[in-house]
Amino acid sequence: MIIETAREYVRHMTAGRLALTYRLFEEEFGDRTAFSISVSMTDSESGERDSCTARDITGDVSEALHMFKLISDGTVTPMTLIDIISDLLP
């Protein structure tokens, strides 16, 4: 399930022992706004946590939502987020 609040979209999911949280949110960059995506992950067995944020991806909400869906549907982890975003950008 994806939850939207004021230009922020959040999706929580589990994959085996991993709890993942995906966030798509709008930020201001000087005189413009753009979307960023973050992924947080917690290992339920070890308690280890990791996170990564890709900032200023796009200013287009449709493109941002499309990437967010692909990333969260694909169970992308923090370790691979930047590479995946790079592959998705034109």
Secondary structure, DSSP 4 states (H G I P E B T S, - for coil): -EEESSSEEEEEEEETTEEEEEEEEEEEETTEEEEEEEEEEEETTT--EEEEEEEEEES-HHHHHHHHHHHHHTT--TTTHHHHHHHH--
